[in-house]
Amino acid sequence: MSKPSIRRSILTLVTGAVLSQAATVLAMPILARIYGPPEFGMYALFVSITTVLCVGATFQYELSIVLPRSAREGAALVGLGMRLLLVSSLVMTVIGVALAASLTGLSDGVRVLLVLGGLEVFLLASSRILGYWLTRNRSFRQLSRNRFIQALVSAIAQIIVGYLGVTSSVGLAMGLMLGQAAALVLLVVSDTSSRLRKESGTHHRWSYLLRKYWKQPALNAPQALVDSVRVNGINLVIGAVSMSALGQYSQAFRLVQVPAGLVGSAVSQVYFPDMAAAPRRDLPRLIRSSVLRSLALGFVPFALIWLLSPWFFPWFLGEEWADAGHFAQALTPWLYLNLATSPVATVFVILGKQHIGLPFAVVYALVPITVLWSLRDDLFVAVVVMSLAQTFLLLVNLALVFWLARDAATRAPRTLDVATDS
């Protein structure tokens, strides 16, 4: 992809992300006055746990959708992912219903969330699978529009459900799922999905796809699971100390993640197909370009978050959310650097070096959970130390990515590169 095309694609995705995040941010002061910190804490646990389950539901085969040269093989991988997801989400729903019926001492809200868990996994993972198909076809405008619709419908639905009297975490979960369902319906009826159905006319044998892309479940799924456990583990430790504190932390994390939503996902989706298809000798240049663009685009918003969060949160969300402002300030260094490293994390997949990325992911997951548990008597100090530790680890990760890319570029045969470029 040429530089002007890259810029246009990033601009398209950033525009959609801006609109999506605007819908989310504008709804936050309303939602923060309908639902309290404990309700947001339980909602954060619901989202975290279903995100972990989502990783195992598809075995990460959707990551392979952008890799084959053949569009039909890419479409076949979409079909494989959807079939795996359908079976997994049905099993999760049955388990959730059984737990809700058999466990004693649960609140009605927790029972409802257990029942909804399988459906949320299906909605979340379906959007991921079709999103990779859109990325493969560089349908960035449609991807951008779909994210905005999901964010807008979710925000409106959460507000409406809350005003109707469902002011528990169930109201937040129901609103989220309504937005995801609306976005999924639009994806299914889109032109790109029509092309998907056309390309799916000639089916690949599932056994062939399962064998060819075995590295996704064998290596990528464990790493993705570890990453999800990291986020969920952080929430569990904070929630074990105080569900209200988890609500404060989750709101801080959510708002500090806004620049990442605006920039990180856009840069990642634009560069991932290019890095996957590029000659190995071009990989270091693409990685450097991705990192520098991310850091440049994120500098101003993260600087403002660092300076203004302690004042902004109580004013924007209400006085009871003052702790969220301090959490947001503490999270800034970590999430700013994460903005730059997230788009290039796919290098481990592209180069088939998941066995190197997995040990790092394990360390990256264990460190924050260990720090939080050790310093749980003062959660603010714990979050500050965790953020600094994760920032250092991301610097190590960035160095590792550059080293792998340069090694691959050095080993790449010149004749092959010339042939690929021609």
Beta strands, then each sheet from edge to edge (+ up, - down):
end
